[in-house]
């Protein structure tokens, strides 16, 4: 088993999105958060109600370096945020 931790950068945006697309995060409410609401000062007035909206903001925010964090990989597959 090969474990690797990588700093989130725009070139890892697809891995970030794939992680949230494929990993349950809130089974009680069946939502995908993509961790977008808290990441930007200009979140006020934006519509984060749908998965599609949150996903689109996540792509925009990762590409703009507005979301900071790390992705965990196991054998080349993202397994943690």
PyMOL Python script that loads the backbone (N, CA, C, O; Angstrom):
from pymol import cmd

cmd.read_pdbstr("""\
ATOM      1  N   UNK A   1       0.851  -1.167   0.000  1.00  0.00           N
ATOM      2  CA  UNK A   1       0.000   0.000   0.000  1.00  0.00           C
ATOM      3  C   UNK A   1       0.904   1.240   0.000  1.00  0.00           C
ATOM      4  O   UNK A   1       1.794   1.369   0.841  1.00  0.00           O
ATOM      5  N   UNK A   2       0.665   2.143  -0.947  1.00  0.00           N
ATOM      6  CA  UNK A   2       1.447   3.357  -1.080  1.00  0.00           C
ATOM      7  C   UNK A   2       0.560   4.555  -0.728  1.00  0.00           C
ATOM      8  O   UNK A   2      -0.383   4.862  -1.458  1.00  0.00           O
ATOM      9  N   UNK A   3       0.856   5.230   0.383  1.00  0.00           N
ATOM     10  CA  UNK A   3       0.083   6.389   0.842  1.00  0.00           C
ATOM     11  C   UNK A   3       0.865   7.654   0.505  1.00  0.00           C
ATOM     12  O   UNK A   3       2.078   7.725   0.707  1.00  0.00           O
ATOM     13  N   UNK A   4       0.150   8.646  -0.011  1.00  0.00           N
ATOM     14  CA  UNK A   4       0.769   9.921  -0.362  1.00  0.00           C
ATOM     15  C   UNK A   4      -0.182  11.053  -0.018  1.00  0.00           C
ATOM     16  O   UNK A   4      -1.392  10.930  -0.214  1.00  0.00           O
ATOM     17  N   UNK A   5       0.350  12.147   0.489  1.00  0.00           N
ATOM     18  CA  UNK A   5      -0.430  13.346   0.790  1.00  0.00           C
ATOM     19  C   UNK A   5       0.039  14.442  -0.161  1.00  0.00           C
ATOM     20  O   UNK A   5       1.235  14.712  -0.274  1.00  0.00           O
ATOM     21  N   UNK A   6      -0.924  15.072  -0.847  1.00  0.00           N
ATOM     22  CA  UNK A   6      -0.588  16.129  -1.802  1.00  0.00           C
ATOM     23  C   UNK A   6      -1.365  17.400  -1.470  1.00  0.00           C
ATOM     24  O   UNK A   6      -2.559  17.355  -1.173  1.00  0.00           O
ATOM     25  N   UNK A   7      -0.670  18.527  -1.524  1.00  0.00           N
ATOM     26  CA  UNK A   7      -1.315  19.823  -1.338  1.00  0.00           C
ATOM     27  C   UNK A   7      -2.260  20.069  -2.506  1.00  0.00           C
ATOM     28  O   UNK A   7      -1.903  19.832  -3.660  1.00  0.00           O
ATOM     29  N   UNK A   8      -3.465  20.544  -2.206  1.00  0.00           N
ATOM     30  CA  UNK A   8      -4.441  20.825  -3.253  1.00  0.00           C
ATOM     31  C   UNK A   8      -3.968  21.996  -4.107  1.00  0.00           C
ATOM     32  O   UNK A   8      -3.695  23.083  -3.598  1.00  0.00           O
ATOM     33  N   UNK A   9      -3.876  21.759  -5.404  1.00  0.00           N
ATOM     34  CA  UNK A   9      -3.500  22.768  -6.382  1.00  0.00           C
ATOM     35  C   UNK A   9      -4.459  22.640  -7.559  1.00  0.00           C
ATOM     36  O   UNK A   9      -5.145  21.626  -7.686  1.00  0.00           O
ATOM     37  N   UNK A  10      -4.519  23.652  -8.420  1.00  0.00           N
ATOM     38  CA  UNK A  10      -5.432  23.571  -9.558  1.00  0.00           C
ATOM     39  C   UNK A  10      -5.252  22.320 -10.422  1.00  0.00           C
ATOM     40  O   UNK A  10      -6.227  21.827 -10.990  1.00  0.00           O
ATOM     41  N   UNK A  11      -4.047  21.808 -10.531  1.00  0.00           N
ATOM     42  CA  UNK A  11      -3.858  20.608 -11.350  1.00  0.00           C
ATOM     43  C   UNK A  11      -4.469  19.357 -10.703  1.00  0.00           C
ATOM     44  O   UNK A  11      -4.559  18.313 -11.350  1.00  0.00           O
ATOM     45  N   UNK A  12      -4.888  19.449  -9.442  1.00  0.00           N
ATOM     46  CA  UNK A  12      -5.556  18.332  -8.769  1.00  0.00           C
ATOM     47  C   UNK A  12      -7.065  18.564  -8.637  1.00  0.00           C
ATOM     48  O   UNK A  12      -7.739  17.839  -7.906  1.00  0.00           O
ATOM     49  N   UNK A  13      -7.591  19.556  -9.329  1.00  0.00           N
ATOM     50  CA  UNK A  13      -9.022  19.886  -9.239  1.00  0.00           C
ATOM     51  C   UNK A  13      -9.898  18.681  -9.580  1.00  0.00           C
ATOM     52  O   UNK A  13     -10.883  18.416  -8.891  1.00  0.00           O
ATOM     53  N   UNK A  14      -9.550  17.963 -10.622  1.00  0.00           N
ATOM     54  CA  UNK A  14     -10.359  16.809 -11.028  1.00  0.00           C
ATOM     55  C   UNK A  14     -10.365  15.736  -9.940  1.00  0.00           C
ATOM     56  O   UNK A  14     -11.398  15.111  -9.699  1.00  0.00           O
ATOM     57  N   UNK A  15      -9.235  15.517  -9.287  1.00  0.00           N
ATOM     58  CA  UNK A  15      -9.187  14.549  -8.183  1.00  0.00           C
ATOM     59  C   UNK A  15     -10.070  15.010  -7.026  1.00  0.00           C
ATOM     60  O   UNK A  15     -10.779  14.204  -6.423  1.00  0.00           O
ATOM     61  N   UNK A  16     -10.029  16.283  -6.723  1.00  0.00           N
ATOM     62  CA  UNK A  16     -10.855  16.852  -5.645  1.00  0.00           C
ATOM     63  C   UNK A  16     -12.337  16.630  -5.949  1.00  0.00           C
ATOM     64  O   UNK A  16     -13.090  16.161  -5.096  1.00  0.00           O
ATOM     65  N   UNK A  17     -12.746  16.970  -7.166  1.00  0.00           N
ATOM     66  CA  UNK A  17     -14.143  16.816  -7.563  1.00  0.00           C
ATOM     67  C   UNK A  17     -14.537  15.338  -7.549  1.00  0.00           C
ATOM     68  O   UNK A  17     -15.612  14.986  -7.063  1.00  0.00           O
ATOM     69  N   UNK A  18     -13.683  14.486  -8.074  1.00  0.00           N
ATOM     70  CA  UNK A  18     -13.967  13.047  -8.092  1.00  0.00           C
ATOM     71  C   UNK A  18     -14.149  12.512  -6.682  1.00  0.00           C
ATOM     72  O   UNK A  18     -15.033  11.691  -6.435  1.00  0.00           O
ATOM     73  N   UNK A  19     -13.315  12.974  -5.756  1.00  0.00           N
ATOM     74  CA  UNK A  19     -13.444  12.527  -4.364  1.00  0.00           C
ATOM     75  C   UNK A  19     -14.834  12.844  -3.827  1.00  0.00           C
ATOM     76  O   UNK A  19     -15.488  11.980  -3.243  1.00  0.00           O
ATOM     77  N   UNK A  20     -15.289  14.083  -4.023  1.00  0.00           N
ATOM     78  CA  UNK A  20     -16.613  14.446  -3.514  1.00  0.00           C
ATOM     79  C   UNK A  20     -17.743  13.803  -4.311  1.00  0.00           C
ATOM     80  O   UNK A  20     -18.797  13.500  -3.752  1.00  0.00           O
ATOM     81  N   UNK A  21     -17.539  13.592  -5.599  1.00  0.00           N
ATOM     82  CA  UNK A  21     -18.559  12.924  -6.415  1.00  0.00           C
ATOM     83  C   UNK A  21     -18.791  11.491  -5.974  1.00  0.00           C
ATOM     84  O   UNK A  21     -19.913  10.991  -6.054  1.00  0.00           O
ATOM     85  N   UNK A  22     -17.745  10.826  -5.511  1.00  0.00           N
ATOM     86  CA  UNK A  22     -17.824   9.388  -5.258  1.00  0.00           C
ATOM     87  C   UNK A  22     -17.828   8.996  -3.781  1.00  0.00           C
ATOM     88  O   UNK A  22     -17.995   7.819  -3.461  1.00  0.00           O
ATOM     89  N   UNK A  23     -17.649   9.952  -2.884  1.00  0.00           N
ATOM     90  CA  UNK A  23     -17.557   9.649  -1.462  1.00  0.00           C
ATOM     91  C   UNK A  23     -18.747  10.239  -0.714  1.00  0.00           C
ATOM     92  O   UNK A  23     -19.014  11.434  -0.832  1.00  0.00           O
ATOM     93  N   UNK A  24     -19.464   9.424   0.051  1.00  0.00           N
ATOM     94  CA  UNK A  24     -20.576   9.971   0.833  1.00  0.00           C
ATOM     95  C   UNK A  24     -20.049  10.885   1.939  1.00  0.00           C
ATOM     96  O   UNK A  24     -19.088  10.540   2.627  1.00  0.00           O
ATOM     97  N   UNK A  25     -20.666  12.031   2.105  1.00  0.00           N
ATOM     98  CA  UNK A  25     -20.230  12.977   3.122  1.00  0.00           C
ATOM     99  C   UNK A  25     -21.307  13.286   4.144  1.00  0.00           C
ATOM    100  O   UNK A  25     -20.991  13.629   5.284  1.00  0.00           O
ATOM    101  N   UNK A  26     -22.543  13.177   3.774  1.00  0.00           N
ATOM    102  CA  UNK A  26     -23.618  13.438   4.706  1.00  0.00           C
ATOM    103  C   UNK A  26     -24.765  12.520   4.318  1.00  0.00           C
ATOM    104  O   UNK A  26     -25.711  12.942   3.653  1.00  0.00           O
ATOM    105  N   UNK A  27     -24.679  11.290   4.728  1.00  0.00           N
ATOM    106  CA  UNK A  27     -25.682  10.299   4.354  1.00  0.00           C
ATOM    107  C   UNK A  27     -27.073  10.627   4.885  1.00  0.00           C
ATOM    108  O   UNK A  27     -28.073  10.264   4.267  1.00  0.00           O
ATOM    109  N   UNK A  28     -27.144  11.309   6.022  1.00  0.00           N
ATOM    110  CA  UNK A  28     -28.451  11.638   6.594  1.00  0.00           C
ATOM    111  C   UNK A  28     -29.248  12.531   5.658  1.00  0.00           C
ATOM    112  O   UNK A  28     -30.449  12.329   5.475  1.00  0.00           O
ATOM    113  N   UNK A  29     -28.581  13.523   5.061  1.00  0.00           N
ATOM    114  CA  UNK A  29     -29.277  14.481   4.201  1.00  0.00           C
ATOM    115  C   UNK A  29     -29.010  14.248   2.726  1.00  0.00           C
ATOM    116  O   UNK A  29     -29.557  14.959   1.882  1.00  0.00           O
ATOM    117  N   UNK A  30     -28.172  13.257   2.395  1.00  0.00           N
ATOM    118  CA  UNK A  30     -27.861  12.898   1.007  1.00  0.00           C
ATOM    119  C   UNK A  30     -27.342  14.085   0.208  1.00  0.00           C
ATOM    120  O   UNK A  30     -27.799  14.332  -0.908  1.00  0.00           O
ATOM    121  N   UNK A  31     -26.399  14.814   0.767  1.00  0.00           N
ATOM    122  CA  UNK A  31     -25.831  15.972   0.072  1.00  0.00           C
ATOM    123  C   UNK A  31     -24.344  15.766  -0.176  1.00  0.00           C
ATOM    124  O   UNK A  31     -23.691  14.966   0.494  1.00  0.00           O
ATOM    125  N   UNK A  32     -23.833  16.490  -1.134  1.00  0.00           N
ATOM    126  CA  UNK A  32     -22.402  16.556  -1.430  1.00  0.00           C
ATOM    127  C   UNK A  32     -21.983  17.986  -1.163  1.00  0.00           C
ATOM    128  O   UNK A  32     -22.466  18.905  -1.824  1.00  0.00           O
ATOM    129  N   UNK A  33     -21.098  18.190  -0.213  1.00  0.00           N
ATOM    130  CA  UNK A  33     -20.781  19.561   0.196  1.00  0.00           C
ATOM    131  C   UNK A  33     -19.731  20.228  -0.682  1.00  0.00           C
ATOM    132  O   UNK A  33     -19.819  21.427  -0.947  1.00  0.00           O
ATOM    133  N   UNK A  34     -18.753  19.477  -1.131  1.00  0.00           N
ATOM    134  CA  UNK A  34     -17.614  19.998  -1.898  1.00  0.00           C
ATOM    135  C   UNK A  34     -16.837  21.060  -1.117  1.00  0.00           C
ATOM    136  O   UNK A  34     -15.936  21.690  -1.671  1.00  0.00           O
ATOM    137  N   UNK A  35     -17.167  21.266   0.145  1.00  0.00           N
ATOM    138  CA  UNK A  35     -16.462  22.214   1.017  1.00  0.00           C
ATOM    139  C   UNK A  35     -16.308  23.597   0.381  1.00  0.00           C
ATOM    140  O   UNK A  35     -15.210  24.153   0.367  1.00  0.00           O
ATOM    141  N   UNK A  36     -17.382  24.143  -0.133  1.00  0.00           N
ATOM    142  CA  UNK A  36     -17.281  25.429  -0.831  1.00  0.00           C
ATOM    143  C   UNK A  36     -17.829  26.616  -0.051  1.00  0.00           C
ATOM    144  O   UNK A  36     -17.366  27.738  -0.253  1.00  0.00           O
ATOM    145  N   UNK A  37     -18.785  26.407   0.823  1.00  0.00           N
ATOM    146  CA  UNK A  37     -19.444  27.559   1.446  1.00  0.00           C
ATOM    147  C   UNK A  37     -18.488  28.399   2.290  1.00  0.00           C
ATOM    148  O   UNK A  37     -18.524  29.628   2.221  1.00  0.00           O
ATOM    149  N   UNK A  38     -17.656  27.769   3.066  1.00  0.00           N
ATOM    150  CA  UNK A  38     -16.777  28.459   4.011  1.00  0.00           C
ATOM    151  C   UNK A  38     -15.505  29.000   3.386  1.00  0.00           C
ATOM    152  O   UNK A  38     -14.789  29.758   4.040  1.00  0.00           O
ATOM    153  N   UNK A  39     -15.193  28.643   2.146  1.00  0.00           N
ATOM    154  CA  UNK A  39     -13.845  28.857   1.604  1.00  0.00           C
ATOM    155  C   UNK A  39     -13.595  30.235   1.021  1.00  0.00           C
ATOM    156  O   UNK A  39     -12.460  30.541   0.657  1.00  0.00           O
ATOM    157  N   UNK A  40     -14.593  31.059   0.920  1.00  0.00           N
ATOM    158  CA  UNK A  40     -14.417  32.306   0.199  1.00  0.00           C
ATOM    159  C   UNK A  40     -15.158  33.430   0.913  1.00  0.00           C
ATOM    160  O   UNK A  40     -16.266  33.230   1.410  1.00  0.00           O
ATOM    161  N   UNK A  41     -14.558  34.591   0.961  1.00  0.00           N
ATOM    162  CA  UNK A  41     -15.205  35.731   1.600  1.00  0.00           C
ATOM    163  C   UNK A  41     -16.459  36.189   0.869  1.00  0.00           C
ATOM    164  O   UNK A  41     -17.339  36.805   1.470  1.00  0.00           O
ATOM    165  N   UNK A  42     -16.544  35.891  -0.421  1.00  0.00           N
ATOM    166  CA  UNK A  42     -17.701  36.376  -1.173  1.00  0.00           C
ATOM    167  C   UNK A  42     -18.796  35.322  -1.302  1.00  0.00           C
ATOM    168  O   UNK A  42     -19.501  35.296  -2.311  1.00  0.00           O
ATOM    169  N   UNK A  43     -18.955  34.456  -0.310  1.00  0.00           N
ATOM    170  CA  UNK A  43     -19.978  33.420  -0.377  1.00  0.00           C
ATOM    171  C   UNK A  43     -21.381  33.967  -0.131  1.00  0.00           C
ATOM    172  O   UNK A  43     -22.369  33.334  -0.503  1.00  0.00           O
ATOM    173  N   UNK A  44     -21.473  35.130   0.489  1.00  0.00           N
ATOM    174  CA  UNK A  44     -22.782  35.728   0.747  1.00  0.00           C
ATOM    175  C   UNK A  44     -23.515  35.994  -0.562  1.00  0.00           C
ATOM    176  O   UNK A  44     -22.947  36.534  -1.511  1.00  0.00           O
ATOM    177  N   UNK A  45     -24.779  35.608  -0.593  1.00  0.00           N
ATOM    178  CA  UNK A  45     -25.608  35.866  -1.754  1.00  0.00           C
ATOM    179  C   UNK A  45     -25.477  34.835  -2.868  1.00  0.00           C
ATOM    180  O   UNK A  45     -26.176  34.931  -3.877  1.00  0.00           O
ATOM    181  N   UNK A  46     -24.610  33.870  -2.708  1.00  0.00           N
ATOM    182  CA  UNK A  46     -24.465  32.840  -3.727  1.00  0.00           C
ATOM    183  C   UNK A  46     -25.376  31.665  -3.391  1.00  0.00           C
ATOM    184  O   UNK A  46     -25.653  31.386  -2.225  1.00  0.00           O
ATOM    185  N   UNK A  47     -25.828  30.996  -4.423  1.00  0.00           N
ATOM    186  CA  UNK A  47     -26.746  29.878  -4.260  1.00  0.00           C
ATOM    187  C   UNK A  47     -25.966  28.562  -4.210  1.00  0.00           C
ATOM    188  O   UNK A  47     -25.451  28.090  -5.224  1.00  0.00           O
ATOM    189  N   UNK A  48     -25.891  27.985  -3.014  1.00  0.00           N
ATOM    190  CA  UNK A  48     -25.204  26.713  -2.813  1.00  0.00           C
ATOM    191  C   UNK A  48     -26.205  25.575  -2.586  1.00  0.00           C
ATOM    192  O   UNK A  48     -25.835  24.522  -2.065  1.00  0.00           O
ATOM    193  N   UNK A  49     -27.457  25.777  -2.969  1.00  0.00           N
ATOM    194  CA  UNK A  49     -28.513  24.821  -2.628  1.00  0.00           C
ATOM    195  C   UNK A  49     -28.430  23.494  -3.371  1.00  0.00           C
ATOM    196  O   UNK A  49     -28.858  22.467  -2.843  1.00  0.00           O
ATOM    197  N   UNK A  50     -27.890  23.496  -4.579  1.00  0.00           N
ATOM    198  CA  UNK A  50     -27.869  22.252  -5.353  1.00  0.00           C
ATOM    199  C   UNK A  50     -26.458  21.679  -5.424  1.00  0.00           C
ATOM    200  O   UNK A  50     -25.464  22.391  -5.286  1.00  0.00           O
ATOM    201  N   UNK A  51     -26.408  20.375  -5.643  1.00  0.00           N
ATOM    202  CA  UNK A  51     -25.119  19.701  -5.821  1.00  0.00           C
ATOM    203  C   UNK A  51     -24.379  20.291  -7.015  1.00  0.00           C
ATOM    204  O   UNK A  51     -23.167  20.500  -6.955  1.00  0.00           O
ATOM    205  N   UNK A  52     -25.094  20.556  -8.086  1.00  0.00           N
ATOM    206  CA  UNK A  52     -24.464  21.094  -9.293  1.00  0.00           C
ATOM    207  C   UNK A  52     -23.843  22.457  -9.025  1.00  0.00           C
ATOM    208  O   UNK A  52     -22.734  22.731  -9.481  1.00  0.00           O
ATOM    209  N   UNK A  53     -24.542  23.308  -8.295  1.00  0.00           N
ATOM    210  CA  UNK A  53     -23.996  24.636  -7.966  1.00  0.00           C
ATOM    211  C   UNK A  53     -22.743  24.500  -7.113  1.00  0.00           C
ATOM    212  O   UNK A  53     -21.731  25.143  -7.392  1.00  0.00           O
ATOM    213  N   UNK A  54     -22.802  23.661  -6.064  1.00  0.00           N
ATOM    214  CA  UNK A  54     -21.638  23.474  -5.199  1.00  0.00           C
ATOM    215  C   UNK A  54     -20.469  22.882  -5.972  1.00  0.00           C
ATOM    216  O   UNK A  54     -19.322  23.276  -5.762  1.00  0.00           O
ATOM    217  N   UNK A  55     -20.750  21.942  -6.861  1.00  0.00           N
ATOM    218  CA  UNK A  55     -19.704  21.317  -7.678  1.00  0.00           C
ATOM    219  C   UNK A  55     -19.049  22.365  -8.583  1.00  0.00           C
ATOM    220  O   UNK A  55     -17.823  22.419  -8.683  1.00  0.00           O
ATOM    221  N   UNK A  56     -19.851  23.184  -9.232  1.00  0.00           N
ATOM    222  CA  UNK A  56     -19.310  24.224 -10.117  1.00  0.00           C
ATOM    223  C   UNK A  56     -18.479  25.240  -9.350  1.00  0.00           C
ATOM    224  O   UNK A  56     -17.428  25.667  -9.827  1.00  0.00           O
ATOM    225  N   UNK A  57     -18.940  25.634  -8.159  1.00  0.00           N
ATOM    226  CA  UNK A  57     -18.136  26.548  -7.329  1.00  0.00           C
ATOM    227  C   UNK A  57     -16.839  25.876  -6.899  1.00  0.00           C
ATOM    228  O   UNK A  57     -15.792  26.522  -6.854  1.00  0.00           O
ATOM    229  N   UNK A  58     -16.898  24.593  -6.586  1.00  0.00           N
ATOM    230  CA  UNK A  58     -15.679  23.881  -6.177  1.00  0.00           C
ATOM    231  C   UNK A  58     -14.631  23.917  -7.279  1.00  0.00           C
ATOM    232  O   UNK A  58     -13.458  24.179  -7.015  1.00  0.00           O
ATOM    233  N   UNK A  59     -15.045  23.660  -8.495  1.00  0.00           N
ATOM    234  CA  UNK A  59     -14.106  23.713  -9.617  1.00  0.00           C
ATOM    235  C   UNK A  59     -13.511  25.108  -9.737  1.00  0.00           C
ATOM    236  O   UNK A  59     -12.299  25.269  -9.881  1.00  0.00           O
ATOM    237  N   UNK A  60     -14.375  26.112  -9.676  1.00  0.00           N
ATOM    238  CA  UNK A  60     -13.925  27.510  -9.773  1.00  0.00           C
ATOM    239  C   UNK A  60     -12.971  27.858  -8.634  1.00  0.00           C
ATOM    240  O   UNK A  60     -11.933  28.479  -8.865  1.00  0.00           O
ATOM    241  N   UNK A  61     -13.309  27.466  -7.420  1.00  0.00           N
ATOM    242  CA  UNK A  61     -12.503  27.819  -6.255  1.00  0.00           C
ATOM    243  C   UNK A  61     -11.163  27.092  -6.230  1.00  0.00           C
ATOM    244  O   UNK A  61     -10.144  27.688  -5.879  1.00  0.00           O
ATOM    245  N   UNK A  62     -11.151  25.819  -6.595  1.00  0.00           N
ATOM    246  CA  UNK A  62      -9.870  25.090  -6.636  1.00  0.00           C
ATOM    247  C   UNK A  62      -8.974  25.708  -7.699  1.00  0.00           C
ATOM    248  O   UNK A  62      -7.787  25.930  -7.460  1.00  0.00           O
ATOM    249  N   UNK A  63      -9.532  25.983  -8.862  1.00  0.00           N
ATOM    250  CA  UNK A  63      -8.733  26.583  -9.935  1.00  0.00           C
ATOM    251  C   UNK A  63      -8.254  27.984  -9.591  1.00  0.00           C
ATOM    252  O   UNK A  63      -7.242  28.436 -10.125  1.00  0.00           O
ATOM    253  N   UNK A  64      -8.964  28.681  -8.707  1.00  0.00           N
ATOM    254  CA  UNK A  64      -8.562  30.015  -8.280  1.00  0.00           C
ATOM    255  C   UNK A  64      -7.764  30.025  -6.984  1.00  0.00           C
ATOM    256  O   UNK A  64      -7.489  31.090  -6.430  1.00  0.00           O
ATOM    257  N   UNK A  65      -7.390  28.837  -6.496  1.00  0.00           N
ATOM    258  CA  UNK A  65      -6.643  28.707  -5.236  1.00  0.00           C
ATOM    259  C   UNK A  65      -7.392  29.280  -4.041  1.00  0.00           C
ATOM    260  O   UNK A  65      -6.767  29.785  -3.110  1.00  0.00           O
ATOM    261  N   UNK A  66      -8.719  29.209  -4.050  1.00  0.00           N
ATOM    262  CA  UNK A  66      -9.520  29.685  -2.933  1.00  0.00           C
ATOM    263  C   UNK A  66      -9.790  28.605  -1.896  1.00  0.00           C
ATOM    264  O   UNK A  66     -10.155  28.910  -0.761  1.00  0.00           O
ATOM    265  N   UNK A  67      -9.615  27.357  -2.274  1.00  0.00           N
ATOM    266  CA  UNK A  67      -9.761  26.243  -1.335  1.00  0.00           C
ATOM    267  C   UNK A  67      -8.354  25.724  -1.059  1.00  0.00           C
ATOM    268  O   UNK A  67      -7.597  25.418  -1.980  1.00  0.00           O
ATOM    269  N   UNK A  68      -8.024  25.633   0.218  1.00  0.00           N
ATOM    270  CA  UNK A  68      -6.711  25.136   0.591  1.00  0.00           C
ATOM    271  C   UNK A  68      -6.865  23.881   1.431  1.00  0.00           C
ATOM    272  O   UNK A  68      -7.768  23.777   2.261  1.00  0.00           O
ATOM    273  N   UNK A  69      -5.986  22.951   1.206  1.00  0.00           N
ATOM    274  CA  UNK A  69      -6.030  21.720   1.971  1.00  0.00           C
ATOM    275  C   UNK A  69      -5.151  20.677   1.314  1.00  0.00           C
ATOM    276  O   UNK A  69      -4.269  20.989   0.514  1.00  0.00           O
ATOM    277  N   UNK A  70      -5.411  19.437   1.668  1.00  0.00           N
ATOM    278  CA  UNK A  70      -4.595  18.338   1.182  1.00  0.00           C
ATOM    279  C   UNK A  70      -5.494  17.186   0.756  1.00  0.00           C
ATOM    280  O   UNK A  70      -6.580  16.989   1.302  1.00  0.00           O
ATOM    281  N   UNK A  71      -5.025  16.438  -0.221  1.00  0.00           N
ATOM    282  CA  UNK A  71      -5.689  15.217  -0.652  1.00  0.00           C
ATOM    283  C   UNK A  71      -4.808  14.040  -0.254  1.00  0.00           C
ATOM    284  O   UNK A  71      -3.584  14.102  -0.363  1.00  0.00           O
ATOM    285  N   UNK A  72      -5.439  12.977   0.204  1.00  0.00           N
ATOM    286  CA  UNK A  72      -4.727  11.748   0.551  1.00  0.00           C
ATOM    287  C   UNK A  72      -4.975  10.727  -0.556  1.00  0.00           C
ATOM    288  O   UNK A  72      -6.098  10.547  -1.025  1.00  0.00           O
ATOM    289  N   UNK A  73      -3.901  10.072  -0.952  1.00  0.00           N
ATOM    290  CA  UNK A  73      -3.965   9.066  -2.010  1.00  0.00           C
ATOM    291  C   UNK A  73      -3.478   7.730  -1.463  1.00  0.00           C
ATOM    292  O   UNK A  73      -2.559   7.669  -0.647  1.00  0.00           O
ATOM    293  N   UNK A  74      -4.106   6.679  -1.927  1.00  0.00           N
ATOM    294  CA  UNK A  74      -3.662   5.324  -1.641  1.00  0.00           C
ATOM    295  C   UNK A  74      -3.509   4.624  -2.984  1.00  0.00           C
ATOM    296  O   UNK A  74      -4.476   4.465  -3.728  1.00  0.00           O
ATOM    297  N   UNK A  75      -2.305   4.218  -3.279  1.00  0.00           N
ATOM    298  CA  UNK A  75      -2.014   3.562  -4.549  1.00  0.00           C
ATOM    299  C   UNK A  75      -2.507   4.378  -5.740  1.00  0.00           C
ATOM    300  O   UNK A  75      -3.045   3.828  -6.701  1.00  0.00           O
ATOM    301  N   UNK A  76      -2.318   5.700  -5.666  1.00  0.00           N
ATOM    302  CA  UNK A  76      -2.657   6.589  -6.772  1.00  0.00           C
ATOM    303  C   UNK A  76      -4.109   7.036  -6.837  1.00  0.00           C
ATOM    304  O   UNK A  76      -4.460   7.836  -7.704  1.00  0.00           O
ATOM    305  N   UNK A  77      -4.965   6.545  -5.946  1.00  0.00           N
ATOM    306  CA  UNK A  77      -6.382   6.912  -5.937  1.00  0.00           C
ATOM    307  C   UNK A  77      -6.658   7.819  -4.753  1.00  0.00           C
ATOM    308  O   UNK A  77      -6.241   7.520  -3.634  1.00  0.00           O
ATOM    309  N   UNK A  78      -7.366   8.938  -4.987  1.00  0.00           N
ATOM    310  CA  UNK A  78      -7.679   9.852  -3.897  1.00  0.00           C
ATOM    311  C   UNK A  78      -8.669   9.186  -2.948  1.00  0.00           C
ATOM    312  O   UNK A  78      -9.711   8.682  -3.367  1.00  0.00           O
ATOM    313  N   UNK A  79      -8.319   9.194  -1.648  1.00  0.00           N
ATOM    314  CA  UNK A  79      -9.137   8.512  -0.640  1.00  0.00           C
ATOM    315  C   UNK A  79      -9.497   9.415   0.536  1.00  0.00           C
ATOM    316  O   UNK A  79     -10.247   9.012   1.425  1.00  0.00           O
ATOM    317  N   UNK A  80      -8.961  10.639   0.542  1.00  0.00           N
ATOM    318  CA  UNK A  80      -9.253  11.525   1.670  1.00  0.00           C
ATOM    319  C   UNK A  80      -9.011  12.969   1.348  1.00  0.00           C
ATOM    320  O   UNK A  80      -8.218  13.311   0.472  1.00  0.00           O
ATOM    321  N   UNK A  81      -9.713  13.816   2.077  1.00  0.00           N
ATOM    322  CA  UNK A  81      -9.580  15.263   1.935  1.00  0.00           C
ATOM    323  C   UNK A  81      -9.300  15.831   3.292  1.00  0.00           C
ATOM    324  O   UNK A  81      -9.146  17.044   3.435  1.00  0.00           O
TER     325      UNK A  81
END
""", "prot")
cmd.dss("prot")
cmd.show_as("cartoon", "prot")
cmd.util.cbc("prot")
cmd.orient("prot")
